[in-house]
Amino acid sequence: MSNSLLYLYEDAENHRLTMSGVTFADFITSIDSKSALLVSGAAFKSIKYSSRTAFHYVEAHEVEQFVQSNDVERFPLNAIDIRSSHSLDILTDVEIAELLFLMHMKRGMPSPFMTSVENEWAYFSEHDGTQATAYLKNWPSIEQVLSTLVQQKIRRELRIPTLSPLTAEIIINLRQLLQEGILIDFTHIRQSMFTRQTTIPVYIAGRYEDMHVLKEDLETKKESIILRGELIHRKKNWSLELR
């Protein structure tokens, strides 16, 4: 799916967020994570290896460099935060098996939040920026995650480094639509030089697991994808006008 589209769908029961148009760097920024990472998915270059468990990991102070590396951009990525790299040295065989199941199946057995490494989140992506799923232990923080992801996307797509922030009311209203699958369409932004107004369409699209199908459905104007409102920037302020 085009990276100029932002899709977010919540499964609150399982603390799961499905995303498109969000990079791993965007996600890390949105949750303000400063933990070490357990990673898998490809032959990454800038990571360490645990001989005790055969897991690959990134130390907390190296995460920023890893996030910006070509490894993340090119390859599938499975990542979870861990208390520290030292916790890998004391995992039992059963705990290792549980982590392997999570990293391979992209779901927990039964939970994606492991007491063995005390992770707060888990992230899985086949292609950076195109499709990803994430589990968040602190689900009430979803509004802050949503706020950061949407505003990062706006700044990137409009190519304006400083814009007035979205209000708390806008974020709350968008949050209420997450369970219906928000699709914010940056490919059809309307900008008026006369009124200096920017308008961004906001759709509800339902649940999608294949973003290529979502793109096709949007392009063919499938009836289930409904224009729900518009994000409007005028007179240096944002508003969300819902239908």
Legacy VTK file of the C-alpha trace (Angstrom):
# vtk DataFile Version 3.0
C-alpha trace
ASCII
DATASET POLYDATA
POINTS 243 float
0.000 0.000 0.000
1.171 3.534 -0.711
3.115 5.056 2.163
1.029 8.192 1.607
-1.886 6.361 3.199
-2.095 5.912 6.960
-4.168 2.951 8.168
-4.724 2.108 11.829
-7.001 -0.590 13.230
-7.331 -1.556 16.870
-8.132 -4.893 18.443
-8.505 -3.637 22.011
-9.315 -7.067 23.433
-5.895 -8.375 22.396
-4.056 -5.029 22.762
-3.211 -5.255 19.058
-2.741 -2.422 16.560
-2.566 -3.048 12.798
-0.762 -0.310 10.866
0.226 0.793 7.385
2.166 3.923 6.498
4.060 3.634 9.800
7.783 2.869 9.912
9.543 1.119 12.778
11.216 4.441 13.588
7.759 6.058 13.799
6.548 3.334 16.126
9.562 3.509 18.437
9.137 7.280 18.693
5.423 6.957 19.442
5.959 4.628 22.420
9.125 6.406 23.601
10.878 3.068 24.120
14.370 3.078 25.619
14.760 -0.661 26.184
16.985 -3.288 24.619
15.402 -5.227 21.759
15.117 -8.894 20.882
15.008 -9.051 17.062
14.575 -11.622 14.312
13.438 -11.814 10.717
16.605 -11.441 8.661
20.412 -11.454 8.707
20.799 -8.105 10.425
24.318 -6.710 10.575
24.458 -4.352 13.557
23.214 -6.672 16.306
24.571 -8.946 19.015
24.171 -12.686 19.484
23.273 -14.591 22.653
25.088 -17.937 22.651
22.906 -19.101 25.554
19.624 -18.748 23.619
20.677 -18.200 19.965
18.605 -14.983 20.003
19.774 -11.773 18.373
19.427 -8.531 20.283
20.205 -4.826 20.256
21.437 -3.038 23.367
19.337 -0.091 24.550
22.007 2.502 23.695
22.276 1.090 20.145
18.562 1.055 19.303
18.513 4.488 17.660
21.341 3.508 15.309
19.643 0.185 14.534
16.298 1.867 13.818
17.933 4.156 11.258
19.894 1.354 9.573
19.277 -0.180 6.155
18.558 -3.487 7.915
15.199 -2.214 9.136
14.315 -0.714 5.765
15.047 -3.850 3.710
14.029 -6.851 5.715
11.119 -8.314 7.695
11.420 -7.372 11.334
10.160 -8.978 14.520
11.071 -7.033 17.641
10.142 -7.022 21.314
11.548 -4.942 24.123
13.348 -6.779 26.908
14.266 -5.779 30.446
17.962 -6.139 29.616
20.206 -8.333 27.506
21.299 -10.080 30.725
17.796 -11.510 31.109
18.528 -13.757 28.115
21.201 -15.587 30.115
18.740 -16.902 32.694
15.831 -17.979 30.486
14.574 -21.520 30.936
14.031 -23.820 27.969
10.258 -23.302 28.293
10.669 -19.503 28.291
12.892 -19.689 25.231
10.222 -21.793 23.515
7.536 -19.222 24.392
9.624 -16.399 22.916
10.342 -18.429 19.786
6.629 -19.064 19.360
5.866 -15.355 19.718
8.571 -14.292 17.254
7.565 -16.922 14.692
3.774 -16.935 14.985
3.411 -13.212 15.825
1.056 -13.998 18.686
1.521 -15.080 22.266
0.953 -18.427 23.938
-1.344 -17.234 25.399
-0.061 -13.658 25.856
2.498 -11.629 23.859
3.710 -10.087 27.125
6.298 -12.330 28.753
7.166 -12.255 32.433
10.544 -13.765 31.540
11.748 -10.601 29.773
9.093 -8.167 31.067
8.325 -6.796 27.614
5.873 -3.917 27.226
5.346 -4.342 23.477
5.925 -6.594 20.470
6.240 -5.450 16.837
6.052 -7.416 13.585
6.548 -6.080 10.051
7.080 -7.748 6.680
8.120 -4.519 4.962
8.976 -1.323 6.812
6.278 1.294 6.375
3.886 -0.925 4.420
2.342 -3.272 6.962
2.939 -3.906 10.645
1.221 -5.171 13.756
2.058 -4.236 17.318
0.959 -5.388 20.766
0.937 -2.779 23.537
0.739 -3.880 27.153
-0.196 -0.383 28.313
-3.263 -0.092 26.091
-4.490 3.203 27.651
-1.403 4.809 26.072
-2.944 4.206 22.633
-4.153 7.816 22.418
-0.595 9.118 22.807
0.624 6.582 20.240
-2.150 7.640 17.850
-1.365 11.336 18.346
2.328 10.859 17.632
1.817 8.612 14.593
-0.736 10.902 12.920
1.247 14.079 13.547
4.506 12.525 12.349
2.697 11.491 9.169
1.221 14.948 8.643
4.614 16.637 8.984
6.224 14.177 6.587
3.522 14.296 3.942
3.034 18.063 4.024
6.805 18.584 4.256
6.375 21.243 6.892
8.570 20.610 9.957
6.497 22.760 12.311
2.710 22.758 12.300
0.228 23.472 15.050
-0.488 20.238 16.954
-3.721 18.304 16.769
-5.966 19.091 19.712
-6.863 16.564 22.385
-10.458 16.617 21.113
-9.331 15.591 17.609
-7.266 12.718 18.978
-10.174 11.509 21.141
-12.501 11.553 18.133
-9.979 9.676 15.976
-9.451 7.206 18.811
-13.162 6.402 18.816
-12.889 5.442 15.136
-9.894 3.118 15.538
-12.042 0.015 16.040
-13.601 0.715 12.630
-10.208 1.031 10.928
-9.091 4.593 10.186
-7.683 5.326 6.733
-6.202 8.824 6.313
-5.601 9.526 2.635
-2.616 11.808 2.052
-2.628 11.044 -1.676
-5.707 13.223 -2.152
-4.833 16.244 -0.035
-6.564 19.409 -1.208
-4.714 22.686 -0.707
-6.175 26.090 -1.510
-3.724 28.925 -2.107
-6.616 31.406 -1.859
-7.934 30.333 1.552
-4.656 28.716 2.724
-6.661 25.699 3.765
-5.434 22.100 3.712
-7.977 19.264 3.673
-7.125 15.576 4.263
-9.807 12.882 3.740
-10.469 10.463 6.614
-12.174 7.127 5.862
-13.321 4.178 7.914
-12.300 0.978 6.159
-12.894 -1.894 8.557
-10.370 -4.612 9.373
-7.694 -5.482 6.827
-4.763 -7.867 7.156
-3.546 -7.420 3.563
-2.716 -3.815 2.724
-2.545 -4.493 -1.008
-6.208 -5.508 -0.876
-7.001 -2.347 1.070
-5.300 -0.205 -1.572
-7.212 -1.953 -4.362
-10.512 -1.531 -2.516
-9.827 2.174 -2.004
-8.904 2.701 -5.653
-12.036 0.879 -6.855
-14.162 2.816 -4.362
-15.488 -0.239 -2.581
-18.705 0.604 -0.724
-17.366 -0.651 2.616
-14.726 2.118 2.641
-16.685 5.163 3.730
-15.594 8.795 3.804
-16.096 9.674 7.481
-14.723 13.186 7.614
-11.815 15.503 6.941
-8.820 16.828 8.812
-8.710 20.536 8.020
-5.908 23.009 8.659
-6.946 26.644 8.438
-5.757 29.802 10.171
-2.906 27.862 11.792
-5.291 25.435 13.536
-6.515 21.875 12.923
-10.082 20.671 13.082
-11.737 17.317 12.412
-15.066 17.605 10.650
-16.973 14.305 10.824
-19.974 13.303 8.737
LINES 1 244
243 0 1 2 3 4 5 6 7 8 9 10 11 12 13 14 15 16 17 18 19 20 21 22 23 24 25 26 27 28 29 30 31 32 33 34 35 36 37 38 39 40 41 42 43 44 45 46 47 48 49 50 51 52 53 54 55 56 57 58 59 60 61 62 63 64 65 66 67 68 69 70 71 72 73 74 75 76 77 78 79 80 81 82 83 84 85 86 87 88 89 90 91 92 93 94 95 96 97 98 99 100 101 102 103 104 105 106 107 108 109 110 111 112 113 114 115 116 117 118 119 120 121 122 123 124 125 126 127 128 129 130 131 132 133 134 135 136 137 138 139 140 141 142 143 144 145 146 147 148 149 150 151 152 153 154 155 156 157 158 159 160 161 162 163 164 165 166 167 168 169 170 171 172 173 174 175 176 177 178 179 180 181 182 183 184 185 186 187 188 189 190 191 192 193 194 195 196 197 198 199 200 201 202 203 204 205 206 207 208 209 210 211 212 213 214 215 216 217 218 219 220 221 222 223 224 225 226 227 228 229 230 231 232 233 234 235 236 237 238 239 240 241 242
